[in-house]
């Protein structure tokens, strides 16, 4: 081979070696990338699992807070259902006697009924059965109402406590808000007036159990902010535009300073004394809303009040993953 | 030493003496050759090759290495224009070497040992660079700085009062903008 050719051969060989070395680097790097990606996916899964646990714990803590109020809620109707049934029990004996005496009297010949009639009249008088007769329909409907209320409260509680659901379904946020409000009736008592301006909302594809947890959290916080406040008001309103449903929960309570406002969504941040409040409620709420493709904002003036605005995409207009990037 | 430096040296040598010279240098240095920009090779391999290049060119080592520095800057700027585009002026570019450029290098190659380059502005026209590296390539650093100055259209002079080759633990490179 000529010198020239030999030169080019040498040069070619070196170039080829360089190319192969580069290919090796590519392979190694790709392998490393794959490995790191696997690790990241594992970490992500772990984080998501932990987040689920956190949400669950927060929910349980919330349930604990509600328990006393709900027990009271259930106790009230149960008290008068009980009282009503006691009344019924009192009247049961004479009522039964009456029916028996009437049945017996009907078997007698008309001319023999006079004594029976008298006995019946006396019974009605002494047991005050006329009065009972008048009261009976109301007794029944009050009792029914009371039990209906208990059934509803239990139903709302179950909806809230339902843990298994990871799925998203079409849901009516207004119904969710209303059922959540019912859980809180006793919490607020007569000192707080709750103003609702709930315009009908289009369906939102969501985990309604999680969203109810968010609403509940905000409402409970509002209640706390209003402690001791005269003319305490919580207002809840909903509205929608073409793409989003908006839920606003506002109170005229103690409000927050700018410094606190900046921190409220930070995990473990709380202004409550030790032992009260986990400091996780708002950060979990933030996470839940974010995962639904929505946003939560807060406006507040110290001494005047606070307003939370939740924005959620309505069904059919959720952002795709592409949009989010 | 990152492979790209070998590739740039090859470019410089083949520009001066053709393919022939580079192959001869590699054979004389007793190295395999075939360097890819994305891999890392031993520093000694580079020094062997530079030693042979200096011999072949028959010039003083400092001159060759300085010229290589200037040439290398131009080539690096061509291969990675973003680093130059990001900085509006010469001194900010020098300041970005440690925080930006070397950061990028570390992302790609974790085993790379990069020189430590600390910039301290003395005035509007003077920048003090504290350079330190086990490879003591302060002459190359000077060449690169001259190359960068050319890129930004500045005329400079570099004073080198403290040097690792003179038993110091680092080098002081005082870069001053001159007005001619």
Interface residues (C-beta under 8 A of the other chain):
Chain A: X7 X8 X10 X11 X13 X14 X15 X16 X17 X18 X19 X21 X22 X24 X25 X26
Chain B: X19 X20 X22 X23 X26 X27 X32 X33 X34 X35 X36 X37 X38 X39
